[in-house]
Amino acid sequence: MMKWPDIMRLLTDIRSILMLMCMFWVMPGQAREYVADKDYFELPDTVTGVPDVLSYFSFNCPHCYYFEMKSNINNFIVASLPNGTTFERYHASRIGASGRDLTRAWAVAVFLHKQTEMTPILFRAMQQSHSVQSETDLQKLFIDQGISVDKIKTLWNSTEITASVNRQDRLAEQLGLRFVPAFFVRGKYLVNNMALDTSTDESFEKDYAGVIQYLLNKKPAVAGNASGAHP
């Protein structure tokens, strides 16, 4: 039979273990709780027919340039998406010079599966060399990468590319796009870039990935009115 001092020591050990378990339960490493209207915005209506995560950017946007060209932020966010998450990246037509022509250029790059090659070229052309003054200048950027003149000319105003441009513009309107870079989750939530930890690029990208993960797992309390979006 255990003596009273032994029992007290056992109870103390058990209490210590329980306290340790509680500490591990709330220790960082688990996603923090993100707050509506602070870390993210909830859209008034859910837009349907969109991927799980939809990103908008602009080749005219300095912050987008930094995300893509000066840091690993964009790559980290995309690489952190859970397996099975559908993701697309669209261009915002209403920002800066040649905005809609740049959306068309992006649609062409996506159609040709040349996003990786053309993204830095288009960013540099718009924000470093400022070499794009016309649609012809944009087409030349593709031609310089070995794509034939005839192919670019035919593709540029094709039905497929025009449909893609219209879809990107329509969804920007339906989602109420107000800034870039922007990440929408499940057609219902928009990450608030300004609320995240900007102390370092690493903390910012981890916080960004964290809020997207949180929103992917979030169950809306009340289903909003659906605003249909179709290709």
Secondary structure, DSSP 8 states (H G I E B T S, - for coil): ---HHHHHHHHHHHHHHHHHHHHHHHSTTS-----BTTTEEE-SSEE-S--SEEEEE-TT-HHHHIIIIISSHHHHHHHTS-TT--EEEEE-TTSSTTHHHHHHHHHHHHHTT-HHHHHHHHHHHHHTS----SHHHHHHHHHTTT--HHHHHHHHT-HHHHHHHHHHHHHHHHHT--SSSEEEETTTEEE-GGGS--SSHHHHHHHHHHHHHHHHH---SS---EE----
